[in-house]
Amino acid sequence: MANQKQTQPLLQKLQAVIQALKRCGQQNPDIDQSPPYIRILEEVKDNFKDVGYYTEDFNKRNAIAKKQVNIYLIRKIRTKGSSIRSKLTILQNSIANYARLIESLSIVRNQQNNQYEEASEENKDGNIQPRQVQYYNDGSQQQHEKKLQNKIDEFEVKLQMFLKQQSMQDESDYQQKEYAQKLSLIEKGDIKSSRRIQHNNSSQERGPNDKDNLNKNKQNYNNGKLSDLNVNKAFSDEPRSPLRFNKGQEYCLEAHCLLYGHGIEPNTEVAMVWYERSANLGEPRAIDSLGKLYEDGVGTRIDLNKAVQHFQRAAELGDPSSQYKLAKYYQRGGIFHLNEGKPDGQKSFELLQSAAQENQKEALRELGFIYEKGGLIEGQNPGKFILLVDIDIKKALDYYQKSAKYGDELAMNYLGSYYFNHSQDYDKAVQFFRQASESGKCERALNNLAICFEQGIGDAVQDYYQALKLYEQSAILGYDQALINQAFLYYKVALSGHNLGDMDSSELYFQCAQCLRKALFKDENNCDAIFLLAKLYEEGLSIDQNPQLAYKYYEKAANLGFPKAYTKLGHLYYSGMIQADNQDLVTPFYMTKAHINKLKSMEYYQKASDLGDTDASNCLGLIYESGLDTCLQADIEIAERNYYLALKQNKQNLDAMFNLGLLLFNGNHNDPSKSKLGITYIQQAADQGDLRAKEFQMISQMQTVTQNFVQNLIRLNPQINQNDSILNDEEINLRIN
C-alpha cells in the first residue's frame, strides 16, 4: 500500500526533473519558448501536485480506516489507494522518459555550445568571414532545433500512447463472469460480499508475467534505474483477452456504481448518461437498467412505453431479466404497442420459458405457479384465468425449488404454503417460511410465519409476542392482510379474558381498533377491517357502543359482498338495536314493532344464506321452527331444510347440528328412524364439544334412570299404582329442568 516512505523519493525525483527542465530552458532560450517543452514541464508539475495531493488524501483516509469508522469508508479508501498505486506506477515509468529527454536536451545544448565556441575562435582568428560564420550558425541552429523538436514529438507520442494503453489495461481488469457477479452484488447492496470478490479480483487481475515485471520495475526504481518494459509493452500487438470487459460492460458497471453509490457518491443523472452510452454499444444489462429507471421514475418521469421498449430491445439480445419483465407486461396488458394493449397469456408463457432457461429466478417461480394452477391470470382488475398447461404438482415443485435455490424468497414462501395447505407437513412449511423471512423483505413469508407462531404449528412454539412482531414487520413492508391478522390476534386474546404482558383486555381492544383504522386508511374497502370494527362498535369494546355506526360499517361490508355482514345486520334488527322503518315493509296494522324488526331481519338472513353463510341459514331454521306468533306460522319442513343447508355450507356448524337433531327427535311424526337420526346428530354435536348437546344427553340419561327406577318399584310392589308413584313424569321433568 502506498505511504509517505514510498512517495517521498518520487516527489524528490519529480522536483529534480522540474529543476533540470527549468535549467535546460534557461540555458537555451529557444527551447524555453517551445510549446512541447512548456507542455512537458507543466505536465511534470501537475504530476508533482497530484502525487502530493493523493499522498496526503490517502494518509488521512488510511488513518480513518485504521479506526474502522465504517465499512463504506474503508471500501472507499481502498478504492482510492488502488487509484494512487496506478498513478504512481504510471509516473514511475514516465520519469525514465523525462530523464532521457533531459539527457537529449543536455546533449543538444553541449553540441550547440561547442559549435558556438568554435565559431567564436574562428572569428577571432579571422580565418572565416563574418558572413560565412552567420550562415554556418543559422544552419546549425535550425538543424539542431529540428532534431530536438523531432525528439520531443517522438517522446510525446510515445508518452500519450503509453498512458492510453495503461488506462485501457486498468479499465479491463475484470473477467466476464466476475462482472456479472459484481453487478448483482451492487444491486443487492451486499458490500461485504462485494469487497470479498473485489479482493479476489485484485489477486487474479495480473498474470504471473505481469507480476514479475512489476516486481522488476519496483526493484529497478529502488536502485535508481527504470526499465522500459511497460513502455515497450504499450506498443506490443498482443490482443486483449476475450474474457475482459468490453466498453459497454465497463460503462454499465460505472453506471451501476453511480446509481447505487458503490464506492462513489450516488448520482442518478450521471448514471443515466453512462447507461445510455453502454446501451448504445449494445450492452443488454444497461438497456434493462434504463427500462427499470423509466418504469420506476428514477432520475426521470415514469414512462411505461419507453420502459417496455427498452425491455423489448434487451429481451431480443437475450437478457433474461428483461424477458421476465416483458412477460409480465404481456400478462397484464395495457401497453398499446404490445398486442395493441390486449393481454396475451400465451406470449407471456413463452417469454417466461425463455427466461427460465437462463435460470432467471422470478421466471422459474412464475412457471411453478402456472404448473401448480394450470394457467395464469390474464389482464387486471379483474383478470381472467386462462388454461395453458395440465396441472403438474411435481413439475411446479421442481420450478419452485430451483427458484428458491437461486434465492427467490417468494418461491420459498410458495413451497411453505404448499406443505402447509396440501401435504400438512408443518415442520417443512415452517422451515421454508423461516428461510424466506431471514432477510426480512418477504412480507408474505413474515405473515405466514406469524400465523404459525400464533397457532403453534410445526416447530414454531405458540408465542403471541413473536407473532405480533412478525405481523408488524409484514405490515411495515406493505402487506395489509398482516394488519388485519394482527388486529384479530389482539381481539382473540382480549376476548379470552387474558392479559398479554402489561396489556389488559381494554388495551388489547384499543390496539385492535388502531390496527383496523390503519388498514382502512390504506384500503377503505377492506371488508375484514370494516366488519371487525363494526363488531367493536356493536359490542362497545374499548370504544363507545354505537349501534348506528355498527350498522353503517356492516352495511358497507355487505355492499362489498361480505356475507357475514348481512347476518350481523339481521342480528341488529332481530335484537331491536336497530329499528325498521314503517316504509321498509308493508305490514298489517296488528303487527308490533318487534314483529316488523324480526321480519326485516329475515330478509338479511335470507341474503346471507344465499351467499353461503351457514349462521344465517341456521337463524332462518330457528325462526321457521318457532314461528312469529300470528305474523309467521311455524313450518317444520322449511326449518329442517335450512338446518340441512347450514350443515351443507359448514359441516362443523355445531349449533345447526344440534338444532337439526333436536327437531328430528321431537318432531311430530310417526317415523322412528327420524328420531334415531336426531339422536345421532345430537351425539355428533356432543362428541365435538357442543355444551347444549352434552346437557341434553345428561338429562336424557337421568330421565331414563328415573323411569327405570319407577318401573322396577312397581314391579316389586304391584299394589302401587303407577299414577300414585313418588314422582310423576311432569314432576321429574320440572325438577330436572
C-alpha positions in Angstrom: 0.0 0.0 0.0 1.3 3.5 -0.9 2.6 5.6 2.0 5.0 8.5 2.7 8.1 6.4 2.5 7.2 5.2 -1.0 6.1 8.6 -2.3 8.8 10.8 -0.8 11.5 9.6 -3.2 9.2 10.0 -6.1 8.4 13.6 -5.0 12.1 14.3 -4.8 12.7 12.8 -8.2 9.9 14.9 -9.8 11.3 18.0 -8.1 14.7 17.3 -9.6 13.1 16.8 -13.0 11.4 20.1 -12.8 14.6 21.9 -11.8 16.5 20.2 -14.5 13.9 21.2 -17.1 14.0 24.8 -15.9 17.8 25.0 -16.0 17.7 23.5 -19.5 15.2 26.1 -20.6 17.1 29.0 -19.0 20.4 27.9 -20.7 18.6 27.5 -24.1 16.1 30.3 -24.7 14.9 28.8 -27.9 13.8 25.6 -26.2 12.3 27.5 -23.4 9.7 29.0 -25.8 8.9 25.7 -27.5 5.3 24.6 -26.9 6.1 20.9 -26.4 8.8 21.8 -23.9 6.3 24.0 -22.0 3.6 21.3 -22.1 6.0 18.7 -20.7 7.2 21.0 -17.9 3.6 21.7 -16.9 2.7 18.0 -17.0 5.6 17.2 -14.7 4.4 20.0 -12.3 0.9 18.6 -12.4 2.1 15.1 -11.6 4.1 16.5 -8.7 1.0 18.2 -7.3 -1.1 15.1 -7.9 1.3 12.8 -6.0 1.4 15.3 -3.1 -2.4 15.6 -3.0 -3.1 11.8 -3.3 -0.5 11.0 -0.7 -2.0 13.5 1.8 -5.5 12.4 1.0 -4.6 8.7 1.2 -2.8 9.2 4.6 -5.9 10.9 6.0 -8.3 8.2 4.8 -5.9 5.4 5.8 -6.0 6.9 9.4 -9.8 6.8 9.3 -9.7 3.2 8.1 -7.4 2.1 10.9 -10.1 3.4 13.4 -12.6 1.3 11.5 -15.3 4.0 11.4 -17.4 2.1 9.0 -17.2 -0.4 6.1 -18.2 2.1 3.5 -15.3 4.5 4.2 -12.8 1.6 4.3 -14.0 0.5 0.9 -13.7 4.0 -0.5 -10.2 4.3 0.9 -9.1 1.0 -0.6 -10.5 2.2 -4.0 -8.6 5.5 -3.7 -5.4 3.6 -2.7 -5.7 1.4 -5.7 -6.0 4.5 -8.0 -3.0 6.1 -6.2 -0.9 2.9 -6.9 -1.9 3.0 -10.6 -0.9 6.7 -10.7 2.4 6.0 -9.1 3.1 3.2 -11.5 2.5 5.5 -14.5 4.6 8.2 -13.0 7.5 5.8 -12.2 7.6 4.8 -15.9 7.2 8.3 -17.1 10.3 9.5 -15.1 12.5 7.3 -17.3 11.3 9.1 -20.3 11.7 12.5 -18.7 15.3 11.6 -17.7 16.0 10.6 -21.4 14.5 13.8 -22.6 16.7 15.8 -20.2 19.7 13.8 -21.4 18.8 14.6 -25.0 18.4 18.2 -24.2 21.8 18.3 -22.5 23.5 16.6 -25.4 22.0 19.1 -27.8 23.0 22.0 -25.6 26.6 20.8 -25.4 26.8 20.4 -29.1 25.5 23.9 -29.6 27.9 25.3 -27.1 30.9 23.6 -28.8 29.8 24.9 -32.2 29.4 28.4 -30.8 32.8 28.2 -29.2 34.4 27.0 -32.4 32.7 29.7 -34.4 33.9 32.4 -31.9 37.5 31.2 -32.1 37.4 31.3 -35.9 36.0 34.8 -35.8 38.9 35.9 -33.5 41.5 34.3 -35.8 39.9 35.9 -38.9 40.0 32.7 -40.8 36.4 32.8 -41.7 34.4 35.8 -42.9 31.7 37.0 -40.5 29.0 36.4 -43.2 30.0 32.8 -43.5 30.0 32.4 -39.7 26.5 33.8 -39.6 25.4 31.4 -42.3 27.0 28.4 -40.5 25.5 29.3 -37.2 22.0 29.7 -38.7 22.1 26.4 -40.4 23.4 24.5 -37.4 20.8 26.2 -35.2 18.0 25.2 -37.5 19.3 21.6 -37.8 19.6 21.1 -34.1 16.2 22.7 -33.4 14.6 20.3 -35.9 16.3 17.3 -34.3 15.2 18.4 -30.8 11.7 19.1 -32.0 11.5 15.6 -33.6 12.9 14.1 -30.4 10.3 15.9 -28.3 7.5 15.0 -30.7 8.5 11.3 -30.6 8.6 11.3 -26.9 5.2 13.0 -26.6 3.6 10.4 -29.0 5.2 7.6 -27.0 4.0 9.0 -23.7 0.5 9.5 -24.9 0.3 6.0 -26.3 1.7 4.6 -23.1 -0.8 6.5 -21.0 -3.6 5.4 -23.2 -2.5 1.7 -23.2 -2.0 1.9 -19.4 -5.5 3.3 -18.9 -7.1 0.6 -21.2 -5.2 -2.0 -19.2 -6.5 -0.7 -15.9 -10.1 -0.4 -17.1 -10.2 -4.0 -18.4 -9.0 -5.8 -15.3 -12.2 -7.9 -14.6 -13.4 -11.0 -16.3 -16.9 -11.5 -17.7 -18.1 -13.9 -15.1 -16.9 -11.7 -12.2 -18.5 -8.7 -14.0 -22.0 -10.3 -13.7 -21.3 -11.2 -10.0 -20.2 -7.6 -9.4 -23.4 -6.1 -10.8 -25.6 -8.5 -8.9 -23.8 -7.6 -5.6 -24.1 -3.9 -6.3 -27.8 -4.2 -6.9 -28.3 -6.2 -3.7 -26.2 -3.8 -1.7 -24.1 -6.6 -0.4 -21.0 -4.6 0.4 -19.3 -7.3 2.4 -19.5 -9.9 -0.3 -18.6 -7.3 -2.9 -15.4 -6.5 -1.1 -14.5 -10.2 -1.0 -14.9 -10.6 -4.7 -13.0 -7.3 -5.3 -10.2 -8.8 -3.2 -10.2 -12.0 -5.3 -10.1 -9.9 -8.4 -7.1 -8.0 -7.2 -5.2 -11.2 -6.7 -6.2 -12.6 -10.1 -6.2 -9.5 -12.3 -2.5 -9.8 -13.2 -0.9 -12.8 -14.7 2.4 -14.2 -13.4 4.4 -12.5 -16.0 2.9 -9.1 -15.2 3.5 -9.6 -11.6 7.2 -10.4 -12.2 7.5 -7.4 -14.5 6.0 -5.2 -11.8 8.4 -6.5 -9.2 11.4 -5.9 -11.6 10.2 -2.3 -12.1 10.0 -1.7 -8.4 13.4 -3.2 -7.9 14.9 -1.1 -10.7 13.2 2.0 -9.3 14.6 1.5 -5.9 18.1 1.1 -7.4 17.7 4.3 -9.3 17.1 2.5 -12.7 13.9 2.5 -14.6 13.2 -0.1 -17.3 11.3 0.4 -20.5 9.3 -2.8 -20.0 5.9 -1.3 -19.6 6.5 1.3 -22.3 7.5 -1.4 -24.7 4.6 -3.4 -23.7 2.3 -0.5 -24.6 3.4 -0.8 -28.2 3.0 -4.5 -28.4 0.5 -6.1 -30.7 -0.8 -8.6 -28.1 -4.6 -8.9 -28.4 -6.8 -8.3 -25.5 -8.3 -11.3 -23.7 -11.8 -12.1 -24.8 -12.7 -12.6 -21.1 -12.0 -9.0 -20.3 -14.7 -6.3 -20.2 -15.8 -4.6 -23.4 -16.5 -0.9 -23.3 -20.3 -1.4 -23.0 -19.8 -3.5 -19.9 -17.4 -1.0 -18.4 -19.8 1.8 -18.9 -22.6 -0.3 -17.4 -20.5 -1.1 -14.3 -19.7 2.6 -13.9 -23.4 3.4 -14.1 -24.3 0.8 -11.5 -21.7 2.3 -9.2 -23.1 5.8 -9.7 -26.7 4.6 -9.3 -26.3 2.5 -6.1 -23.5 4.6 -4.6 -20.9 1.8 -4.7 -17.6 3.4 -3.7 -18.7 6.8 -5.0 -21.4 9.4 -4.3 -24.7 8.4 -5.9 -25.7 10.4 -8.9 -28.7 9.2 -10.9 -28.4 11.8 -13.7 -24.8 10.9 -14.5 -25.7 7.2 -14.1 -28.3 7.5 -16.8 -25.7 9.1 -19.1 -23.4 6.1 -18.6 -26.3 3.7 -19.1 -27.1 5.4 -22.4 -23.5 5.1 -23.6 -23.5 1.4 -22.6 -26.8 0.8 -24.3 -25.6 2.4 -27.5 -22.9 -0.2 -27.5 -25.4 -3.0 -27.2 -25.0 -4.0 -23.6 -28.2 -5.8 -22.5 -27.8 -5.1 -18.8 -27.6 -1.4 -19.4 -30.7 -1.4 -21.6 -32.6 -3.4 -19.0 -31.5 -0.9 -16.3 -32.7 2.0 -18.4 -36.0 0.4 -18.7 -36.2 -0.1 -15.0 -35.4 3.6 -14.4 -38.2 4.7 -16.8 -40.5 2.1 -15.2 -39.9 3.4 -11.6 -39.4 7.0 -12.5 -35.9 7.2 -11.0 -34.0 10.2 -12.4 -36.7 10.8 -14.9 -40.5 10.8 -15.2 -42.4 7.5 -15.3 -42.8 6.4 -18.9 -44.0 2.8 -19.3 -43.9 2.9 -23.1 -40.2 3.8 -23.1 -39.6 1.2 -20.3 -41.2 -1.5 -22.4 -39.3 -0.5 -25.5 -36.0 -0.9 -23.6 -37.2 -4.3 -22.2 -38.1 -5.5 -25.7 -34.7 -4.5 -27.0 -32.8 -6.2 -24.1 -35.0 -9.3 -24.4 -34.2 -9.6 -28.1 -30.5 -9.6 -27.0 -31.2 -12.5 -24.7 -31.3 -10.7 -21.3 -33.4 -13.0 -19.0 -34.4 -10.2 -16.6 -36.0 -8.2 -19.4 -37.7 -11.3 -20.8 -39.4 -11.8 -17.4 -40.5 -8.1 -17.1 -41.8 -8.2 -20.7 -43.7 -11.4 -19.9 -45.5 -9.6 -17.0 -46.5 -6.7 -19.3 -47.9 -9.2 -21.8 -49.8 -10.9 -19.0 -51.3 -7.7 -17.7 -51.8 -5.8 -21.0 -52.4 -2.1 -21.2 -49.3 -1.2 -23.3 -50.6 -0.3 -26.8 -47.6 -1.4 -28.9 -47.7 -4.8 -27.2 -50.5 -6.7 -28.9 -52.5 -3.4 -29.1 -52.8 -3.2 -25.4 -54.5 -6.6 -25.1 -53.2 -9.2 -22.6 -51.5 -12.2 -24.2 -51.0 -15.0 -21.8 -49.5 -17.4 -24.3 -46.8 -14.9 -25.3 -46.1 -14.3 -21.6 -45.7 -18.0 -21.0 -43.2 -18.3 -23.9 -41.1 -15.4 -22.6 -41.1 -17.0 -19.1 -39.9 -20.2 -20.5 -37.1 -18.4 -22.4 -36.0 -16.6 -19.2 -36.2 -19.7 -17.1 -33.7 -21.4 -19.4 -31.2 -18.8 -18.2 -32.2 -19.6 -14.6 -33.9 -16.3 -14.0 -35.4 -16.9 -10.5 -38.6 -14.9 -10.9 -39.4 -16.7 -14.2 -38.8 -20.0 -12.6 -41.2 -19.1 -9.8 -43.9 -18.0 -12.2 -43.6 -21.2 -14.2 -44.0 -23.1 -10.9 -47.3 -21.2 -10.3 -48.5 -21.9 -13.8 -47.9 -25.7 -13.5 -49.5 -25.7 -10.0 -52.7 -23.9 -11.1 -52.7 -25.0 -14.8 -52.5 -21.4 -16.1 -52.3 -17.8 -15.2 -54.4 -14.7 -14.6 -54.6 -12.7 -17.8 -55.4 -9.0 -17.6 -56.1 -7.0 -14.4 -58.9 -5.5 -12.3 -60.3 -8.1 -12.6 -58.2 -10.6 -14.5 -59.3 -13.7 -16.3 -57.8 -17.1 -15.6 -56.7 -18.9 -18.7 -55.6 -22.5 -19.0 -52.1 -23.1 -20.5 -50.9 -26.4 -19.3 -52.1 -29.5 -17.5 -51.7 -29.3 -13.7 -48.4 -30.9 -12.7 -47.6 -30.5 -9.0 -44.3 -32.4 -9.3 -43.1 -30.0 -12.0 -44.4 -27.0 -10.1 -42.4 -28.0 -7.0 -39.3 -28.5 -9.2 -39.6 -25.0 -10.5 -40.2 -23.6 -7.0 -37.2 -25.4 -5.7 -35.0 -24.1 -8.5 -36.1 -20.6 -7.9 -35.6 -20.9 -4.2 -32.1 -22.3 -4.8 -31.3 -19.1 -6.6 -32.5 -17.1 -3.7 -36.1 -16.2 -4.6 -37.9 -15.7 -1.3 -41.4 -15.7 -2.7 -40.7 -19.2 -4.2 -39.6 -20.3 -0.7 -42.9 -18.9 0.6 -44.9 -20.8 -2.0 -43.1 -24.0 -1.0 -44.0 -23.4 2.6 -47.7 -22.7 1.7 -47.8 -25.9 -0.3 -46.5 -28.0 2.6 -48.8 -26.2 5.0 -52.1 -26.5 3.0 -51.7 -29.7 0.9 -49.3 -32.2 2.5 -49.8 -30.9 6.1 -46.0 -31.2 6.6 -45.9 -28.3 9.1 -42.3 -28.7 10.0 -41.2 -28.3 6.4 -43.7 -25.4 6.0 -42.2 -23.5 8.9 -38.7 -24.3 7.7 -39.4 -22.6 4.3 -41.2 -19.7 6.0 -38.2 -19.1 8.1 -35.8 -19.2 5.2 -37.9 -16.8 3.2 -38.1 -14.4 6.3 -34.4 -14.3 7.0 -33.8 -11.2 5.0 -36.9 -9.5 6.5 -38.0 -8.4 3.0 -40.6 -11.0 2.1 -43.8 -9.7 3.6 -45.9 -12.8 2.8 -43.5 -15.1 4.4 -43.3 -13.0 7.5 -47.1 -13.0 7.7 -47.3 -16.8 7.3 -44.6 -17.4 9.9 -46.6 -15.2 12.3 -49.6 -17.4 11.7 -47.5 -20.5 12.6 -46.4 -18.8 15.9 -49.9 -17.7 16.6 -51.3 -21.2 16.3 -48.2 -23.1 17.5 -47.8 -25.1 14.3 -44.8 -27.3 13.5 -41.7 -26.5 15.4 -42.9 -22.9 15.9 -44.0 -22.9 19.6 -47.0 -20.8 20.2 -45.8 -17.3 21.0 -48.1 -14.4 20.7 -45.3 -11.8 21.2 -43.3 -13.2 18.3 -46.5 -13.5 16.1 -47.3 -9.8 16.8 -43.7 -8.8 16.0 -43.8 -10.6 12.7 -47.2 -9.3 11.8 -45.9 -5.7 12.4 -42.8 -6.3 10.2 -45.0 -7.7 7.4 -47.4 -4.7 7.7 -44.5 -2.2 7.5 -43.4 -3.8 4.2 -46.9 -3.0 2.9 -48.8 -6.3 3.4 -52.2 -5.1 4.5 -53.5 -8.5 5.5 -50.9 -8.6 8.2 -52.6 -5.6 9.9 -55.9 -7.5 9.8 -54.3 -10.6 11.3 -52.6 -8.5 14.0 -56.0 -6.9 14.9 -57.7 -10.3 15.1 -55.0 -11.6 17.3 -55.4 -8.7 19.7 -59.2 -9.3 19.6 -58.8 -13.0 20.2 -56.6 -12.6 23.3 -58.8 -9.9 24.7 -61.9 -12.0 24.2 -60.3 -14.8 26.1 -60.0 -12.6 29.1 -56.2 -13.0 29.4 -53.6 -10.3 29.5 -50.7 -10.0 27.1 -47.8 -8.7 29.1 -48.8 -5.3 30.5 -51.8 -5.0 28.2 -55.2 -5.8 29.7 -58.4 -6.5 27.8 -59.2 -2.8 27.4 -55.7 -2.1 26.0 -55.9 -5.1 23.7 -59.2 -4.0 22.2 -57.7 -0.5 21.8 -54.7 -1.9 19.9 -57.1 -3.9 17.8 -59.1 -0.8 16.8 -55.8 1.0 16.0 -54.7 -1.7 13.6 -58.1 -1.7 11.9 -58.0 2.1 11.4 -54.5 1.8 9.9 -55.8 -0.9 7.5 -58.8 1.2 6.5 -56.5 4.2 5.9 -54.6 2.2 3.3 -57.7 0.5 1.9 -61.1 1.9 2.8 -62.8 -1.1 1.2 -61.1 -3.8 3.2 -64.0 -6.0 4.2 -62.3 -7.8 7.1 -61.3 -4.5 8.8 -64.8 -2.9 8.2 -66.5 -6.0 9.7 -64.4 -6.3 12.8 -64.5 -2.5 13.5 -68.3 -2.7 13.2 -68.3 -5.5 15.8 -66.3 -3.3 18.2 -68.9 -0.6 17.8 -71.7 -3.1 18.2 -70.4 -4.6 21.5 -68.7 -1.4 22.8 -65.3 -2.9 23.1 -62.7 -0.3 24.0 -64.8 2.3 22.2 -68.3 3.6 23.0 -71.1 1.3 22.0 -72.7 2.8 18.9 -75.3 0.6 17.0 -75.7 3.2 14.3 -72.0 3.2 13.4 -72.0 -0.6 13.7 -74.9 -0.7 11.2 -73.1 1.7 8.9 -70.0 -0.4 8.8 -71.9 -3.7 8.5 -73.9 -2.2 5.6 -70.7 -1.1 3.9 -69.2 -4.5 4.2 -72.4 -6.1 3.0 -72.5 -3.9 -0.1 -68.9 -5.1 -0.8 -70.2 -8.7 -0.9 -69.2 -9.8 2.6 -71.9 -12.5 3.5 -71.3 -12.4 7.3 -72.2 -8.7 7.3 -75.7 -9.4 6.1 -76.1 -11.9 9.0 -74.9 -9.2 11.5 -77.4 -6.7 10.1 -80.1 -9.3 10.7 -78.9 -9.7 14.3 -79.2 -5.9 14.8 -82.8 -5.9 13.6 -83.8 -9.1 15.4 -82.5 -7.8 18.7 -84.1 -4.4 18.2 -80.8 -2.5 18.4 -81.8 -1.0 15.0 -85.5 -0.2 14.4 -87.0 -0.9 11.0 -88.9 2.0 9.3 -92.5 1.5 8.5 -91.7 2.2 4.9 -89.4 -0.9 4.8 -92.2 -3.4 5.0 -95.9 -3.5 4.0 -97.4 -4.9 7.2 -100.9 -5.4 8.6 -102.0 -3.0 11.3 -101.9 -5.6 14.1 -98.1 -6.2 13.8 -95.9 -4.9 16.6 -92.6 -3.1 16.2 -90.8 -6.3 17.3 -92.5 -8.3 14.7 -91.6 -5.8 12.0 -87.9 -5.9 13.1 -87.8 -9.7 13.0 -89.4 -9.8 9.6 -86.8 -7.3 8.4 -84.0 -9.4 9.9 -85.3 -12.4 7.9 -84.6 -10.5 4.7 -80.9 -10.1 5.6 -80.7 -13.7 6.8 -82.0 -14.9 3.5 -79.5 -12.7 1.6 -76.6 -14.1 3.7 -77.8 -17.6 3.3 -78.0 -17.3 -0.5 -74.3 -16.1 -0.3 -73.4 -19.2 1.6 -73.3 -18.1 5.2 -74.1 -21.1 7.5 -75.1 -19.0 10.5 -77.7 -17.2 8.5 -79.2 -20.5 7.4 -79.3 -21.7 11.0 -81.0 -18.5 12.1 -83.7 -18.9 9.4 -84.2 -22.5 10.6 -84.8 -21.3 14.2 -87.3 -18.7 13.1 -89.3 -21.1 10.9 -89.3 -23.7 13.6 -90.8 -21.5 16.3 -92.7 -19.0 14.1 -93.5 -15.4 14.9 -96.9 -15.6 16.7 -99.6 -14.6 14.3 -97.2 -13.0 11.9 -95.5 -16.2 10.7 -96.7 -19.7 11.3 -94.1 -22.3 12.2 -93.1 -24.5 9.3 -91.1 -27.6 10.4 -90.2 -28.7 6.9 -88.7 -25.3 5.9 -86.8 -25.2 9.2 -85.4 -28.7 8.6 -84.3 -27.7 5.1 -82.5 -24.6 6.5 -80.7 -26.7 9.1 -79.6 -29.2 6.4 -78.5 -26.3 4.3 -76.4 -24.8 7.2 -74.7 -28.2 7.7 -74.0 -28.4 3.9 -72.4 -25.0 4.0 -70.3 -25.9 7.0 -70.1 -29.4 8.4 -68.6 -28.1 11.6 -71.6 -25.9 12.5 -72.5 -27.4 15.9 -75.5 -25.2 16.5 -77.2 -26.3 13.3 -76.2 -29.9 14.0 -77.8 -29.8 17.5 -80.9 -27.9 16.3 -81.5 -30.4 13.5 -81.0 -33.3 15.9 -83.5 -31.8 18.4 -86.0 -31.0 15.7 -85.9 -34.6 14.4 -86.1 -36.1 17.9 -89.1 -34.0 19.0 -90.8 -33.8 15.6 -94.5 -34.7 15.3 -94.0 -37.7 13.0 -94.5 -41.4 13.2 -91.1 -42.3 11.7 -88.9 -43.8 14.4 -85.9 -43.6 12.1 -86.0 -39.8 12.2 -85.9 -39.9 16.0 -82.9 -42.2 15.8 -81.3 -39.9 13.2 -81.9 -36.9 15.6 -80.2 -38.7 18.4 -77.2 -39.4 16.1 -76.9 -35.7 15.2 -77.0 -34.8 18.9 -74.4 -37.4 19.7 -72.1 -36.0 17.0 -72.5 -32.5 18.3 -71.7 -33.6 21.9 -68.7 -35.5 20.7 -67.4 -32.3 19.0 -67.8 -30.3 22.2 -71.3 -28.7 22.0 -72.4 -27.9 25.5 -76.1 -28.0 24.8 -75.8 -31.4 23.2 -73.9 -32.7 26.3 -76.5 -31.2 28.6 -79.3 -32.9 26.6 -77.5 -36.2 26.8 -77.1 -35.9 30.6 -80.8 -35.0 31.0 -81.9 -37.9 28.8 -79.8 -40.3 30.9 -81.3 -39.0 34.1 -84.8 -39.4 32.8 -84.0 -43.0 31.7 -82.6 -43.8 35.1 -85.7 -42.4 36.8 -88.1 -44.2 34.6 -86.3 -47.5 35.1 -86.4 -46.9 38.9 -90.2 -46.3 38.9 -90.8 -49.4 36.7 -88.7 -51.6 39.0 -90.5 -50.3 42.0 -94.0 -51.0 40.6 -92.8 -54.5 39.5 -91.6 -55.3 43.1 -94.8 -53.9 44.7 -97.8 -54.5 42.5 -100.1 -52.7 44.9 -98.5 -49.4 44.0 -100.5 -47.7 41.2 -98.4 -46.0 38.6 -100.4 -42.8 39.0 -99.5 -42.9 42.7 -95.8 -43.0 42.1 -93.5 -40.9 44.2 -92.8 -38.6 41.3 -94.7 -38.5 38.0 -93.1 -37.6 34.7 -94.1 -34.0 34.8 -92.6 -33.5 38.3 -89.4 -35.3 37.2 -89.1 -33.0 34.2 -89.8 -30.0 36.3 -87.2 -30.9 38.9 -84.6 -31.7 36.3 -85.1 -28.5 34.4 
